[in-house]
Amino acid sequence: MARVAAVANQKGGVAKTTTVHALGYALVERGRRVLLVDLDPQACLTFSVGADPDSLEFSLHDVFVRRMKVTEVRKPVAGVEGLDILPATIDLAGSEVHLLTRTGREHVLERALEPVADDYDVVLVDCPPSLGVLTINGLTAAQEVLIPLQCEALSHRGVGQLLETIDDVKMFANSALSVRGVIATMYDDRTRHGRAVLHSVKERYGMEVLEPPVRKSIRFAEAPERGRCIIQHAPSSAGAEAYRALAATIDAGWNQ
């Protein structure tokens, strides 16, 4: 039975997609079978793994509107055995409207994933930068949440709102949901500011900050253009090593 983790933060540009892609690849390196779920209509994860969202015949939208099943829509990530993706297209924006009319709308993704739960060890859900019905579907389908957080003051202003949404999901749809921790992204340890932001998140919200932080690097911007994650693009870089270490920590936590 797959372990499902949602990667969520309603602020854009905090490296959610980068985190999902890199952790997925790192977990495959550790021998895990992984499914990536692109829940964002912008389809950045789909693009990042080397697929063209504009040319895809089918996507997660077709699952949400009950035209197709996950087994018919998922695709293997090229060149990475053990890594599949449930891709997105801009049509997912229309899925939000459709889901609002459905009974049990919070559980649509969870139920869609049930038939493939034994095909994978891990499912990583890339949630959109909002707290709408798509993100709530991601949270309802998950056992835990990973929160990428850019180490700047404005980036954690919405964390409290995200945690309120998580509490609502726990109350009404998924009582087993927990916050695994924060992943510090775009971190610059040369500044006091970055360290202060991380400390304030720990103090204010009482969440674990997973080690190590992921430092800023131009390598992250280069990788998606090549349809690769940071570990494939720059395997010996500090960013690649950070995501490998984070994957090991997260994987160990699931096995306890």
C-alpha positions, 0 to 999 in steps of 0.5 A: 500500500502506497504512502501518500504525501502532499507537498503544499504551500499556497504561496507560489515560487517556493519550489514545490514542484522542484521538491516533488520531482527531486524527492521522487527521483531520490526515492527511486534511487532508494529502491522505491516505486514512486508515482508523481501526481501533478495537481496544478493546472499550470502543469509545471511538474509534467513539463519538468519530467520532460512531457509537453502538457500542450500535446498530451491527449489525456491528463488528470482532468479526464480522471476527475470528470470520470472519462478515464481511470488512473491506470489509463492516464499515468505515464512512465517518466522517460529514462527513470525506471520505477517513476511514473507521473499522473500528468496535468494540463490546463484543463485541470482548471475546469476540473475545479468547477466540475468538482464543486458540483460533486458529492464527496468532492474532497475524496475524488483523488483519494478514490481514484488512486485506490486501484493503483495503491499497491503498484507504488511504495510512495505517491507524491502530490504536487498541490497548486499554489492555492487552498481550493478544491484541488489542494483539498483533494490532495490533502484528503488523499494524503497521510502527511504533508510536506511544506516547502518554505522559502526562507524569506519573511513574506514566504511564511505569512500564509503558513498559518492559513495552510495549517488551518486548512489542514486542520479543517481537512483533518476534522471533516475529511481525513482525520489521519492527516499529519504535517511531516515537516517543513523543507527549507528551500532557496536557503542562504545560510550566509544571511541572518535573515534566512536563519531567523525565518526558519527559527520563527517557523519552529517557534510560532508553529511548532513544526519540525524543519527537516534537515538539511536545508536546500540552498540556492543554486542556478542549477535548479533553474537549468534542470526543468528545461532538460526534463530532469530533476536536480539530481539528474542534472547536477548529481554531485551538487549541494542541492542534489545531495540535500534532496537525497538526504531529505528523501532518506530522512522521510523514507526512514520516518515511514519505515518506523 
